[in-house]
Amino acid sequence: MGIIRSGFSVIAGTVFGIYIAQNYNVPNIKKLSDTGMALLKHIEETYRKPKKRGDD
């Protein structure tokens, strides 16, 4: 009984995801995360403490 119930959940989720992706404007998560990482990297480089002379 557990395999049928979990299999149904996976299939229903897949069908629902396909329907949403085809009928609605869903953002590209990979592109969104890449943009966020670039922004965080820029912020880190801008506000990082300067290195001391002997810290090479």
mmCIF entry with sequence, helices, sheets and N, C-alpha, C, O atoms, coordinates in Angstrom:
data_MODEL
# 
_entry.id   MODEL 
# 
_entity.id                         1 
_entity.type                       polymer 
_entity.pdbx_number_of_molecules   1 
# 
_entity_poly.entity_id                      1 
_entity_poly.type                           'polypeptide(L)' 
_entity_poly.nstd_linkage                   no 
_entity_poly.nstd_monomer                   no 
_entity_poly.pdbx_seq_one_letter_code       MGIIRSGFSVIAGTVFGIYIAQNYNVPNIKKLSDTGMALLKHIEETYRKPKKRGDD 
_entity_poly.pdbx_seq_one_letter_code_can   MGIIRSGFSVIAGTVFGIYIAQNYNVPNIKKLSDTGMALLKHIEETYRKPKKRGDD 
_entity_poly.pdbx_strand_id                 A 
# 
loop_
_entity_poly_seq.entity_id 
_entity_poly_seq.num 
_entity_poly_seq.mon_id 
_entity_poly_seq.hetero 
1 1  MET n 
1 2  GLY n 
1 3  ILE n 
1 4  ILE n 
1 5  ARG n 
1 6  SER n 
1 7  GLY n 
1 8  PHE n 
1 9  SER n 
1 10 VAL n 
1 11 ILE n 
1 12 ALA n 
1 13 GLY n 
1 14 THR n 
1 15 VAL n 
1 16 PHE n 
1 17 GLY n 
1 18 ILE n 
1 19 TYR n 
1 20 ILE n 
1 21 ALA n 
1 22 GLN n 
1 23 ASN n 
1 24 TYR n 
1 25 ASN n 
1 26 VAL n 
1 27 PRO n 
1 28 ASN n 
1 29 ILE n 
1 30 LYS n 
1 31 LYS n 
1 32 LEU n 
1 33 SER n 
1 34 ASP n 
1 35 THR n 
1 36 GLY n 
1 37 MET n 
1 38 ALA n 
1 39 LEU n 
1 40 LEU n 
1 41 LYS n 
1 42 HIS n 
1 43 ILE n 
1 44 GLU n 
1 45 GLU n 
1 46 THR n 
1 47 TYR n 
1 48 ARG n 
1 49 LYS n 
1 50 PRO n 
1 51 LYS n 
1 52 LYS n 
1 53 ARG n 
1 54 GLY n 
1 55 ASP n 
1 56 ASP n 
# 
_struct_asym.id          A 
_struct_asym.entity_id   1 
# 
loop_
_struct_conf.conf_type_id 
_struct_conf.id 
_struct_conf.pdbx_PDB_helix_id 
_struct_conf.beg_label_comp_id 
_struct_conf.beg_label_asym_id 
_struct_conf.beg_label_seq_id 
_struct_conf.pdbx_beg_PDB_ins_code 
_struct_conf.end_label_comp_id 
_struct_conf.end_label_asym_id 
_struct_conf.end_label_seq_id 
_struct_conf.pdbx_end_PDB_ins_code 
_struct_conf.beg_auth_comp_id 
_struct_conf.beg_auth_asym_id 
_struct_conf.beg_auth_seq_id 
_struct_conf.end_auth_comp_id 
_struct_conf.end_auth_asym_id 
_struct_conf.end_auth_seq_id 
_struct_conf.pdbx_PDB_helix_class 
_struct_conf.details 
_struct_conf.pdbx_PDB_helix_length 
HELX_P HELX_P1 AA1 GLY A 2  ? ASN A 23 ? GLY A 2  ASN A 23 1 ? 22 
HELX_P HELX_P2 AA2 ILE A 29 ? TYR A 47 ? ILE A 29 TYR A 47 1 ? 19 
# 
_struct_conf_type.id          HELX_P 
_struct_conf_type.criteria    ? 
_struct_conf_type.reference   ? 
# 
loop_
_atom_site.group_PDB 
_atom_site.id 
_atom_site.type_symbol 
_atom_site.label_atom_id 
_atom_site.label_alt_id 
_atom_site.label_comp_id 
_atom_site.label_asym_id 
_atom_site.label_entity_id 
_atom_site.label_seq_id 
_atom_site.pdbx_PDB_ins_code 
_atom_site.Cartn_x 
_atom_site.Cartn_y 
_atom_site.Cartn_z 
_atom_site.occupancy 
_atom_site.B_iso_or_equiv 
_atom_site.pdbx_formal_charge 
_atom_site.auth_seq_id 
_atom_site.auth_comp_id 
_atom_site.auth_asym_id 
_atom_site.auth_atom_id 
_atom_site.pdbx_PDB_model_num 
ATOM 1   N N  . MET A 1 1  ? 0.816  -1.196 0.000   1.00 0.00 ? 1  MET A N  1 
ATOM 2   C CA . MET A 1 1  ? 0.000  0.000  0.000   1.00 0.00 ? 1  MET A CA 1 
ATOM 3   C C  . MET A 1 1  ? 0.859  1.259  0.000   1.00 0.00 ? 1  MET A C  1 
ATOM 4   O O  . MET A 1 1  ? 0.459  2.276  -0.568  1.00 0.00 ? 1  MET A O  1 
ATOM 5   N N  . GLY A 1 2  ? 2.028  1.209  0.625   1.00 0.00 ? 2  GLY A N  1 
ATOM 6   C CA . GLY A 1 2  ? 2.895  2.382  0.703   1.00 0.00 ? 2  GLY A CA 1 
ATOM 7   C C  . GLY A 1 2  ? 3.476  2.772  -0.638  1.00 0.00 ? 2  GLY A C  1 
ATOM 8   O O  . GLY A 1 2  ? 3.625  3.956  -0.939  1.00 0.00 ? 2  GLY A O  1 
ATOM 9   N N  . ILE A 1 3  ? 3.810  1.758  -1.458  1.00 0.00 ? 3  ILE A N  1 
ATOM 10  C CA . ILE A 1 3  ? 4.391  2.050  -2.783  1.00 0.00 ? 3  ILE A CA 1 
ATOM 11  C C  . ILE A 1 3  ? 3.353  2.704  -3.681  1.00 0.00 ? 3  ILE A C  1 
ATOM 12  O O  . ILE A 1 3  ? 3.682  3.622  -4.432  1.00 0.00 ? 3  ILE A O  1 
ATOM 13  N N  . ILE A 1 4  ? 2.138  2.262  -3.619  1.00 0.00 ? 4  ILE A N  1 
ATOM 14  C CA . ILE A 1 4  ? 1.086  2.845  -4.457  1.00 0.00 ? 4  ILE A CA 1 
ATOM 15  C C  . ILE A 1 4  ? 0.837  4.293  -4.048  1.00 0.00 ? 4  ILE A C  1 
ATOM 16  O O  . ILE A 1 4  ? 0.688  5.167  -4.901  1.00 0.00 ? 4  ILE A O  1 
ATOM 17  N N  . ARG A 1 5  ? 0.794  4.542  -2.749  1.00 0.00 ? 5  ARG A N  1 
ATOM 18  C CA . ARG A 1 5  ? 0.536  5.896  -2.264  1.00 0.00 ? 5  ARG A CA 1 
ATOM 19  C C  . ARG A 1 5  ? 1.686  6.834  -2.616  1.00 0.00 ? 5  ARG A C  1 
ATOM 20  O O  . ARG A 1 5  ? 1.441  7.955  -3.061  1.00 0.00 ? 5  ARG A O  1 
ATOM 21  N N  . SER A 1 6  ? 2.931  6.408  -2.427  1.00 0.00 ? 6  SER A N  1 
ATOM 22  C CA . SER A 1 6  ? 4.069  7.280  -2.738  1.00 0.00 ? 6  SER A CA 1 
ATOM 23  C C  . SER A 1 6  ? 4.226  7.432  -4.251  1.00 0.00 ? 6  SER A C  1 
ATOM 24  O O  . SER A 1 6  ? 4.603  8.505  -4.721  1.00 0.00 ? 6  SER A O  1 
ATOM 25  N N  . GLY A 1 7  ? 3.951  6.398  -5.006  1.00 0.00 ? 7  GLY A N  1 
ATOM 26  C CA . GLY A 1 7  ? 4.011  6.499  -6.463  1.00 0.00 ? 7  GLY A CA 1 
ATOM 27  C C  . GLY A 1 7  ? 2.970  7.467  -6.998  1.00 0.00 ? 7  GLY A C  1 
ATOM 28  O O  . GLY A 1 7  ? 3.241  8.228  -7.926  1.00 0.00 ? 7  GLY A O  1 
ATOM 29  N N  . PHE A 1 8  ? 1.780  7.438  -6.415  1.00 0.00 ? 8  PHE A N  1 
ATOM 30  C CA . PHE A 1 8  ? 0.734  8.373  -6.817  1.00 0.00 ? 8  PHE A CA 1 
ATOM 31  C C  . PHE A 1 8  ? 1.156  9.814  -6.539  1.00 0.00 ? 8  PHE A C  1 
ATOM 32  O O  . PHE A 1 8  ? 0.897  10.702 -7.351  1.00 0.00 ? 8  PHE A O  1 
ATOM 33  N N  . SER A 1 9  ? 1.796  10.050 -5.408  1.00 0.00 ? 9  SER A N  1 
ATOM 34  C CA . SER A 1 9  ? 2.252  11.402 -5.062  1.00 0.00 ? 9  SER A CA 1 
ATOM 35  C C  . SER A 1 9  ? 3.285  11.909 -6.058  1.00 0.00 ? 9  SER A C  1 
ATOM 36  O O  . SER A 1 9  ? 3.235  13.069 -6.467  1.00 0.00 ? 9  SER A O  1 
ATOM 37  N N  . VAL A 1 10 ? 4.212  11.057 -6.448  1.00 0.00 ? 10 VAL A N  1 
ATOM 38  C CA . VAL A 1 10 ? 5.249  11.448 -7.400  1.00 0.00 ? 10 VAL A CA 1 
ATOM 39  C C  . VAL A 1 10 ? 4.626  11.755 -8.759  1.00 0.00 ? 10 VAL A C  1 
ATOM 40  O O  . VAL A 1 10 ? 4.954  12.769 -9.376  1.00 0.00 ? 10 VAL A O  1 
ATOM 41  N N  . ILE A 1 11 ? 3.739  10.893 -9.224  1.00 0.00 ? 11 ILE A N  1 
ATOM 42  C CA . ILE A 1 11 ? 3.110  11.103 -10.529 1.00 0.00 ? 11 ILE A CA 1 
ATOM 43  C C  . ILE A 1 11 ? 2.223  12.349 -10.506 1.00 0.00 ? 11 ILE A C  1 
ATOM 44  O O  . ILE A 1 11 ? 2.250  13.137 -11.451 1.00 0.00 ? 11 ILE A O  1 
ATOM 45  N N  . ALA A 1 12 ? 1.445  12.538 -9.452  1.00 0.00 ? 12 ALA A N  1 
ATOM 46  C CA . ALA A 1 12 ? 0.581  13.720 -9.357  1.00 0.00 ? 12 ALA A CA 1 
ATOM 47  C C  . ALA A 1 12 ? 1.422  14.993 -9.302  1.00 0.00 ? 12 ALA A C  1 
ATOM 48  O O  . ALA A 1 12 ? 1.057  15.990 -9.925  1.00 0.00 ? 12 ALA A O  1 
ATOM 49  N N  . GLY A 1 13 ? 2.527  14.984 -8.579  1.00 0.00 ? 13 GLY A N  1 
ATOM 50  C CA . GLY A 1 13 ? 3.402  16.150 -8.509  1.00 0.00 ? 13 GLY A CA 1 
ATOM 51  C C  . GLY A 1 13 ? 4.044  16.468 -9.842  1.00 0.00 ? 13 GLY A C  1 
ATOM 52  O O  . GLY A 1 13 ? 4.173  17.636 -10.208 1.00 0.00 ? 13 GLY A O  1 
ATOM 53  N N  . THR A 1 14 ? 4.447  15.442 -10.571 1.00 0.00 ? 14 THR A N  1 
ATOM 54  C CA . THR A 1 14 ? 5.050  15.635 -11.891 1.00 0.00 ? 14 THR A CA 1 
ATOM 55  C C  . THR A 1 14 ? 4.037  16.236 -12.865 1.00 0.00 ? 14 THR A C  1 
ATOM 56  O O  . THR A 1 14 ? 4.351  17.183 -13.586 1.00 0.00 ? 14 THR A O  1 
ATOM 57  N N  . VAL A 1 15 ? 2.838  15.692 -12.882 1.00 0.00 ? 15 VAL A N  1 
ATOM 58  C CA . VAL A 1 15 ? 1.794  16.201 -13.778 1.00 0.00 ? 15 VAL A CA 1 
ATOM 59  C C  . VAL A 1 15 ? 1.439  17.640 -13.417 1.00 0.00 ? 15 VAL A C  1 
ATOM 60  O O  . VAL A 1 15 ? 1.284  18.477 -14.306 1.00 0.00 ? 15 VAL A O  1 
ATOM 61  N N  . PHE A 1 16 ? 1.310  17.934 -12.148 1.00 0.00 ? 16 PHE A N  1 
ATOM 62  C CA . PHE A 1 16 ? 0.994  19.282 -11.702 1.00 0.00 ? 16 PHE A CA 1 
ATOM 63  C C  . PHE A 1 16 ? 2.116  20.251 -12.084 1.00 0.00 ? 16 PHE A C  1 
ATOM 64  O O  . PHE A 1 16 ? 1.836  21.365 -12.526 1.00 0.00 ? 16 PHE A O  1 
ATOM 65  N N  . GLY A 1 17 ? 3.383  19.847 -11.922 1.00 0.00 ? 17 GLY A N  1 
ATOM 66  C CA . GLY A 1 17 ? 4.525  20.680 -12.296 1.00 0.00 ? 17 GLY A CA 1 
ATOM 67  C C  . GLY A 1 17 ? 4.572  20.968 -13.782 1.00 0.00 ? 17 GLY A C  1 
ATOM 68  O O  . GLY A 1 17 ? 4.864  22.091 -14.193 1.00 0.00 ? 17 GLY A O  1 
ATOM 69  N N  . ILE A 1 18 ? 4.288  19.960 -14.587 1.00 0.00 ? 18 ILE A N  1 
ATOM 70  C CA . ILE A 1 18 ? 4.262  20.151 -16.039 1.00 0.00 ? 18 ILE A CA 1 
ATOM 71  C C  . ILE A 1 18 ? 3.149  21.124 -16.427 1.00 0.00 ? 18 ILE A C  1 
ATOM 72  O O  . ILE A 1 18 ? 3.350  21.998 -17.270 1.00 0.00 ? 18 ILE A O  1 
ATOM 73  N N  . TYR A 1 19 ? 1.998  20.973 -15.822 1.00 0.00 ? 19 TYR A N  1 
ATOM 74  C CA . TYR A 1 19 ? 0.872  21.866 -16.107 1.00 0.00 ? 19 TYR A CA 1 
ATOM 75  C C  . TYR A 1 19 ? 1.225  23.314 -15.758 1.00 0.00 ? 19 TYR A C  1 
ATOM 76  O O  . TYR A 1 19 ? 0.986  24.222 -16.554 1.00 0.00 ? 19 TYR A O  1 
ATOM 77  N N  . ILE A 1 20 ? 1.788  23.526 -14.580 1.00 0.00 ? 20 ILE A N  1 
ATOM 78  C CA . ILE A 1 20 ? 2.156  24.879 -14.136 1.00 0.00 ? 20 ILE A CA 1 
ATOM 79  C C  . ILE A 1 20 ? 3.207  25.476 -15.072 1.00 0.00 ? 20 ILE A C  1 
ATOM 80  O O  . ILE A 1 20 ? 3.098  26.639 -15.462 1.00 0.00 ? 20 ILE A O  1 
ATOM 81  N N  . ALA A 1 21 ? 4.232  24.684 -15.437 1.00 0.00 ? 21 ALA A N  1 
ATOM 82  C CA . ALA A 1 21 ? 5.316  25.183 -16.287 1.00 0.00 ? 21 ALA A CA 1 
ATOM 83  C C  . ALA A 1 21 ? 4.810  25.575 -17.675 1.00 0.00 ? 21 ALA A C  1 
ATOM 84  O O  . ALA A 1 21 ? 5.327  26.517 -18.277 1.00 0.00 ? 21 ALA A O  1 
ATOM 85  N N  . GLN A 1 22 ? 3.813  24.870 -18.186 1.00 0.00 ? 22 GLN A N  1 
ATOM 86  C CA . GLN A 1 22 ? 3.309  25.159 -19.521 1.00 0.00 ? 22 GLN A CA 1 
ATOM 87  C C  . GLN A 1 22 ? 2.332  26.330 -19.548 1.00 0.00 ? 22 GLN A C  1 
ATOM 88  O O  . GLN A 1 22 ? 2.248  27.040 -20.550 1.00 0.00 ? 22 GLN A O  1 
ATOM 89  N N  . ASN A 1 23 ? 1.599  26.537 -18.470 1.00 0.00 ? 23 ASN A N  1 
ATOM 90  C CA . ASN A 1 23 ? 0.511  27.512 -18.501 1.00 0.00 ? 23 ASN A CA 1 
ATOM 91  C C  . ASN A 1 23 ? 0.785  28.809 -17.750 1.00 0.00 ? 23 ASN A C  1 
ATOM 92  O O  . ASN A 1 23 ? 0.004  29.754 -17.866 1.00 0.00 ? 23 ASN A O  1 
ATOM 93  N N  . TYR A 1 24 ? 1.860  28.881 -16.993 1.00 0.00 ? 24 TYR A N  1 
ATOM 94  C CA . TYR A 1 24 ? 2.163  30.080 -16.235 1.00 0.00 ? 24 TYR A CA 1 
ATOM 95  C C  . TYR A 1 24 ? 3.604  30.497 -16.486 1.00 0.00 ? 24 TYR A C  1 
ATOM 96  O O  . TYR A 1 24 ? 4.428  29.677 -16.891 1.00 0.00 ? 24 TYR A O  1 
ATOM 97  N N  . ASN A 1 25 ? 3.910  31.759 -16.250 1.00 0.00 ? 25 ASN A N  1 
ATOM 98  C CA . ASN A 1 25 ? 5.251  32.294 -16.446 1.00 0.00 ? 25 ASN A CA 1 
ATOM 99  C C  . ASN A 1 25 ? 6.074  32.010 -15.179 1.00 0.00 ? 25 ASN A C  1 
ATOM 100 O O  . ASN A 1 25 ? 6.101  32.820 -14.252 1.00 0.00 ? 25 ASN A O  1 
ATOM 101 N N  . VAL A 1 26 ? 6.727  30.880 -15.156 1.00 0.00 ? 26 VAL A N  1 
ATOM 102 C CA . VAL A 1 26 ? 7.516  30.449 -14.009 1.00 0.00 ? 26 VAL A CA 1 
ATOM 103 C C  . VAL A 1 26 ? 8.957  30.925 -14.222 1.00 0.00 ? 26 VAL A C  1 
ATOM 104 O O  . VAL A 1 26 ? 9.525  30.687 -15.287 1.00 0.00 ? 26 VAL A O  1 
ATOM 105 N N  . PRO A 1 27 ? 9.563  31.597 -13.221 1.00 0.00 ? 27 PRO A N  1 
ATOM 106 C CA . PRO A 1 27 ? 10.930 32.090 -13.408 1.00 0.00 ? 27 PRO A CA 1 
ATOM 107 C C  . PRO A 1 27 ? 11.938 30.945 -13.468 1.00 0.00 ? 27 PRO A C  1 
ATOM 108 O O  . PRO A 1 27 ? 11.723 29.878 -12.894 1.00 0.00 ? 27 PRO A O  1 
ATOM 109 N N  . ASN A 1 28 ? 13.033 31.188 -14.171 1.00 0.00 ? 28 ASN A N  1 
ATOM 110 C CA . ASN A 1 28 ? 14.115 30.224 -14.270 1.00 0.00 ? 28 ASN A CA 1 
ATOM 111 C C  . ASN A 1 28 ? 14.927 30.296 -12.976 1.00 0.00 ? 28 ASN A C  1 
ATOM 112 O O  . ASN A 1 28 ? 15.621 31.284 -12.737 1.00 0.00 ? 28 ASN A O  1 
ATOM 113 N N  . ILE A 1 29 ? 14.846 29.269 -12.150 1.00 0.00 ? 29 ILE A N  1 
ATOM 114 C CA . ILE A 1 29 ? 15.472 29.274 -10.835 1.00 0.00 ? 29 ILE A CA 1 
ATOM 115 C C  . ILE A 1 29 ? 16.994 29.329 -10.957 1.00 0.00 ? 29 ILE A C  1 
ATOM 116 O O  . ILE A 1 29 ? 17.644 30.015 -10.167 1.00 0.00 ? 29 ILE A O  1 
ATOM 117 N N  . LYS A 1 30 ? 17.569 28.634 -11.913 1.00 0.00 ? 30 LYS A N  1 
ATOM 118 C CA . LYS A 1 30 ? 19.025 28.643 -12.076 1.00 0.00 ? 30 LYS A CA 1 
ATOM 119 C C  . LYS A 1 30 ? 19.519 30.052 -12.389 1.00 0.00 ? 30 LYS A C  1 
ATOM 120 O O  . LYS A 1 30 ? 20.498 30.512 -11.799 1.00 0.00 ? 30 LYS A O  1 
ATOM 121 N N  . LYS A 1 31 ? 18.856 30.733 -13.303 1.00 0.00 ? 31 LYS A N  1 
ATOM 122 C CA . LYS A 1 31 ? 19.250 32.098 -13.658 1.00 0.00 ? 31 LYS A CA 1 
ATOM 123 C C  . LYS A 1 31 ? 19.086 33.032 -12.462 1.00 0.00 ? 31 LYS A C  1 
ATOM 124 O O  . LYS A 1 31 ? 19.929 33.899 -12.229 1.00 0.00 ? 31 LYS A O  1 
ATOM 125 N N  . LEU A 1 32 ? 18.011 32.858 -11.708 1.00 0.00 ? 32 LEU A N  1 
ATOM 126 C CA . LEU A 1 32 ? 17.756 33.679 -10.531 1.00 0.00 ? 32 LEU A CA 1 
ATOM 127 C C  . LEU A 1 32 ? 18.828 33.466 -9.467  1.00 0.00 ? 32 LEU A C  1 
ATOM 128 O O  . LEU A 1 32 ? 19.288 34.427 -8.850  1.00 0.00 ? 32 LEU A O  1 
ATOM 129 N N  . SER A 1 33 ? 19.227 32.213 -9.248  1.00 0.00 ? 33 SER A N  1 
ATOM 130 C CA . SER A 1 33 ? 20.258 31.929 -8.238  1.00 0.00 ? 33 SER A CA 1 
ATOM 131 C C  . SER A 1 33 ? 21.621 32.438 -8.689  1.00 0.00 ? 33 SER A C  1 
ATOM 132 O O  . SER A 1 33 ? 22.399 32.914 -7.862  1.00 0.00 ? 33 SER A O  1 
ATOM 133 N N  . ASP A 1 34 ? 21.930 32.348 -9.986  1.00 0.00 ? 34 ASP A N  1 
ATOM 134 C CA . ASP A 1 34 ? 23.197 32.889 -10.496 1.00 0.00 ? 34 ASP A CA 1 
ATOM 135 C C  . ASP A 1 34 ? 23.266 34.400 -10.304 1.00 0.00 ? 34 ASP A C  1 
ATOM 136 O O  . ASP A 1 34 ? 24.313 34.929 -9.932  1.00 0.00 ? 34 ASP A O  1 
ATOM 137 N N  . THR A 1 35 ? 22.172 35.090 -10.553 1.00 0.00 ? 35 THR A N  1 
ATOM 138 C CA . THR A 1 35 ? 22.121 36.535 -10.354 1.00 0.00 ? 35 THR A CA 1 
ATOM 139 C C  . THR A 1 35 ? 22.314 36.885 -8.881  1.00 0.00 ? 35 THR A C  1 
ATOM 140 O O  . THR A 1 35 ? 23.031 37.828 -8.549  1.00 0.00 ? 35 THR A O  1 
ATOM 141 N N  . GLY A 1 36 ? 21.676 36.125 -8.012  1.00 0.00 ? 36 GLY A N  1 
ATOM 142 C CA . GLY A 1 36 ? 21.825 36.356 -6.567  1.00 0.00 ? 36 GLY A CA 1 
ATOM 143 C C  . GLY A 1 36 ? 23.244 36.127 -6.091  1.00 0.00 ? 36 GLY A C  1 
ATOM 144 O O  . GLY A 1 36 ? 23.757 36.889 -5.272  1.00 0.00 ? 36 GLY A O  1 
ATOM 145 N N  . MET A 1 37 ? 23.888 35.075 -6.601  1.00 0.00 ? 37 MET A N  1 
ATOM 146 C CA . MET A 1 37 ? 25.270 34.796 -6.198  1.00 0.00 ? 37 MET A CA 1 
ATOM 147 C C  . MET A 1 37 ? 26.211 35.896 -6.693  1.00 0.00 ? 37 MET A C  1 
ATOM 148 O O  . MET A 1 37 ? 27.144 36.269 -5.982  1.00 0.00 ? 37 MET A O  1 
ATOM 149 N N  . ALA A 1 38 ? 25.983 36.417 -7.892  1.00 0.00 ? 38 ALA A N  1 
ATOM 150 C CA . ALA A 1 38 ? 26.814 37.506 -8.412  1.00 0.00 ? 38 ALA A CA 1 
ATOM 151 C C  . ALA A 1 38 ? 26.639 38.763 -7.556  1.00 0.00 ? 38 ALA A C  1 
ATOM 152 O O  . ALA A 1 38 ? 27.608 39.468 -7.273  1.00 0.00 ? 38 ALA A O  1 
ATOM 153 N N  . LEU A 1 39 ? 25.417 39.031 -7.151  1.00 0.00 ? 39 LEU A N  1 
ATOM 154 C CA . LEU A 1 39 ? 25.155 40.181 -6.287  1.00 0.00 ? 39 LEU A CA 1 
ATOM 155 C C  . LEU A 1 39 ? 25.840 40.024 -4.936  1.00 0.00 ? 39 LEU A C  1 
ATOM 156 O O  . LEU A 1 39 ? 26.447 40.973 -4.438  1.00 0.00 ? 39 LEU A O  1 
ATOM 157 N N  . LEU A 1 40 ? 25.750 38.850 -4.341  1.00 0.00 ? 40 LEU A N  1 
ATOM 158 C CA . LEU A 1 40 ? 26.398 38.604 -3.050  1.00 0.00 ? 40 LEU A CA 1 
ATOM 159 C C  . LEU A 1 40 ? 27.914 38.700 -3.159  1.00 0.00 ? 40 LEU A C  1 
ATOM 160 O O  . LEU A 1 40 ? 28.568 39.217 -2.254  1.00 0.00 ? 40 LEU A O  1 
ATOM 161 N N  . LYS A 1 41 ? 28.472 38.214 -4.243  1.00 0.00 ? 41 LYS A N  1 
ATOM 162 C CA . LYS A 1 41 ? 29.917 38.297 -4.450  1.00 0.00 ? 41 LYS A CA 1 
ATOM 163 C C  . LYS A 1 41 ? 30.350 39.753 -4.565  1.00 0.00 ? 41 LYS A C  1 
ATOM 164 O O  . LYS A 1 41 ? 31.371 40.147 -4.001  1.00 0.00 ? 41 LYS A O  1 
ATOM 165 N N  . HIS A 1 42 ? 29.582 40.547 -5.290  1.00 0.00 ? 42 HIS A N  1 
ATOM 166 C CA . HIS A 1 42 ? 29.896 41.969 -5.426  1.00 0.00 ? 42 HIS A CA 1 
ATOM 167 C C  . HIS A 1 42 ? 29.846 42.673 -4.067  1.00 0.00 ? 42 HIS A C  1 
ATOM 168 O O  . HIS A 1 42 ? 30.727 43.471 -3.749  1.00 0.00 ? 42 HIS A O  1 
ATOM 169 N N  . ILE A 1 43 ? 28.827 42.382 -3.276  1.00 0.00 ? 43 ILE A N  1 
ATOM 170 C CA . ILE A 1 43 ? 28.697 42.988 -1.949  1.00 0.00 ? 43 ILE A CA 1 
ATOM 171 C C  . ILE A 1 43 ? 29.862 42.579 -1.053  1.00 0.00 ? 43 ILE A C  1 
ATOM 172 O O  . ILE A 1 43 ? 30.407 43.411 -0.328  1.00 0.00 ? 43 ILE A O  1 
ATOM 173 N N  . GLU A 1 44 ? 30.249 41.302 -1.099  1.00 0.00 ? 44 GLU A N  1 
ATOM 174 C CA . GLU A 1 44 ? 31.364 40.836 -0.292  1.00 0.00 ? 44 GLU A CA 1 
ATOM 175 C C  . GLU A 1 44 ? 32.662 41.542 -0.670  1.00 0.00 ? 44 GLU A C  1 
ATOM 176 O O  . GLU A 1 44 ? 33.412 41.965 0.210   1.00 0.00 ? 44 GLU A O  1 
ATOM 177 N N  . GLU A 1 45 ? 32.934 41.675 -1.960  1.00 0.00 ? 45 GLU A N  1 
ATOM 178 C CA . GLU A 1 45 ? 34.164 42.326 -2.403  1.00 0.00 ? 45 GLU A CA 1 
ATOM 179 C C  . GLU A 1 45 ? 34.167 43.812 -2.065  1.00 0.00 ? 45 GLU A C  1 
ATOM 180 O O  . GLU A 1 45 ? 35.222 44.382 -1.786  1.00 0.00 ? 45 GLU A O  1 
ATOM 181 N N  . THR A 1 46 ? 32.998 44.441 -2.088  1.00 0.00 ? 46 THR A N  1 
ATOM 182 C CA . THR A 1 46 ? 32.909 45.865 -1.801  1.00 0.00 ? 46 THR A CA 1 
ATOM 183 C C  . THR A 1 46 ? 33.137 46.165 -0.328  1.00 0.00 ? 46 THR A C  1 
ATOM 184 O O  . THR A 1 46 ? 33.824 47.132 -0.002  1.00 0.00 ? 46 THR A O  1 
ATOM 185 N N  . TYR A 1 47 ? 32.581 45.367 0.563   1.00 0.00 ? 47 TYR A N  1 
ATOM 186 C CA . TYR A 1 47 ? 32.615 45.673 1.992   1.00 0.00 ? 47 TYR A CA 1 
ATOM 187 C C  . TYR A 1 47 ? 33.615 44.837 2.780   1.00 0.00 ? 47 TYR A C  1 
ATOM 188 O O  . TYR A 1 47 ? 33.588 44.860 4.010   1.00 0.00 ? 47 TYR A O  1 
ATOM 189 N N  . ARG A 1 48 ? 34.480 44.111 2.121   1.00 0.00 ? 48 ARG A N  1 
ATOM 190 C CA . ARG A 1 48 ? 35.487 43.302 2.800   1.00 0.00 ? 48 ARG A CA 1 
ATOM 191 C C  . ARG A 1 48 ? 36.519 44.212 3.459   1.00 0.00 ? 48 ARG A C  1 
ATOM 192 O O  . ARG A 1 48 ? 36.873 45.261 2.921   1.00 0.00 ? 48 ARG A O  1 
ATOM 193 N N  . LYS A 1 49 ? 36.992 43.797 4.629   1.00 0.00 ? 49 LYS A N  1 
ATOM 194 C CA . LYS A 1 49 ? 38.043 44.560 5.303   1.00 0.00 ? 49 LYS A CA 1 
ATOM 195 C C  . LYS A 1 49 ? 39.319 44.483 4.474   1.00 0.00 ? 49 LYS A C  1 
ATOM 196 O O  . LYS A 1 49 ? 39.620 43.440 3.894   1.00 0.00 ? 49 LYS A O  1 
ATOM 197 N N  . PRO A 1 50 ? 40.069 45.579 4.414   1.00 0.00 ? 50 PRO A N  1 
ATOM 198 C CA . PRO A 1 50 ? 41.337 45.515 3.666   1.00 0.00 ? 50 PRO A CA 1 
ATOM 199 C C  . PRO A 1 50 ? 42.338 44.635 4.383   1.00 0.00 ? 50 PRO A C  1 
ATOM 200 O O  . PRO A 1 50 ? 42.343 44.550 5.611   1.00 0.00 ? 50 PRO A O  1 
ATOM 201 N N  . LYS A 1 51 ? 43.187 43.978 3.602   1.00 0.00 ? 51 LYS A N  1 
ATOM 202 C CA . LYS A 1 51 ? 44.206 43.095 4.178   1.00 0.00 ? 51 LYS A CA 1 
ATOM 203 C C  . LYS A 1 51 ? 45.303 43.935 4.822   1.00 0.00 ? 51 LYS A C  1 
ATOM 204 O O  . LYS A 1 51 ? 45.621 45.025 4.347   1.00 0.00 ? 51 LYS A O  1 
ATOM 205 N N  . LYS A 1 52 ? 45.876 43.423 5.904   1.00 0.00 ? 52 LYS A N  1 
ATOM 206 C CA . LYS A 1 52 ? 47.016 44.070 6.529   1.00 0.00 ? 52 LYS A CA 1 
ATOM 207 C C  . LYS A 1 52 ? 48.269 43.737 5.752   1.00 0.00 ? 52 LYS A C  1 
ATOM 208 O O  . LYS A 1 52 ? 48.263 42.809 4.944   1.00 0.00 ? 52 LYS A O  1 
ATOM 209 N N  . ARG A 1 53 ? 49.330 44.462 5.975   1.00 0.00 ? 53 ARG A N  1 
ATOM 210 C CA . ARG A 1 53 ? 50.559 44.267 5.201   1.00 0.00 ? 53 ARG A CA 1 
ATOM 211 C C  . ARG A 1 53 ? 51.156 42.882 5.397   1.00 0.00 ? 53 ARG A C  1 
ATOM 212 O O  . ARG A 1 53 ? 51.632 42.299 4.423   1.00 0.00 ? 53 ARG A O  1 
ATOM 213 N N  . GLY A 1 54 ? 51.158 42.333 6.577   1.00 0.00 ? 54 GLY A N  1 
ATOM 214 C CA . GLY A 1 54 ? 51.819 41.059 6.840   1.00 0.00 ? 54 GLY A CA 1 
ATOM 215 C C  . GLY A 1 54 ? 50.923 39.842 6.647   1.00 0.00 ? 54 GLY A C  1 
ATOM 216 O O  . GLY A 1 54 ? 51.348 38.734 6.976   1.00 0.00 ? 54 GLY A O  1 
ATOM 217 N N  . ASP A 1 55 ? 49.716 39.988 6.133   1.00 0.00 ? 55 ASP A N  1 
ATOM 218 C CA . ASP A 1 55 ? 48.784 38.865 5.997   1.00 0.00 ? 55 ASP A CA 1 
ATOM 219 C C  . ASP A 1 55 ? 48.760 38.279 4.587   1.00 0.00 ? 55 ASP A C  1 
ATOM 220 O O  . ASP A 1 55 ? 47.674 38.149 4.021   1.00 0.00 ? 55 ASP A O  1 
ATOM 221 N N  . ASP A 1 56 ? 49.871 37.925 4.001   1.00 0.00 ? 56 ASP A N  1 
ATOM 222 C CA . ASP A 1 56 ? 49.865 37.346 2.652   1.00 0.00 ? 56 ASP A CA 1 
ATOM 223 C C  . ASP A 1 56 ? 49.690 35.895 2.692   1.00 0.00 ? 56 ASP A C  1 
ATOM 224 O O  . ASP A 1 56 ? 49.662 35.247 1.645   1.00 0.00 ? 56 ASP A O  1 
# 
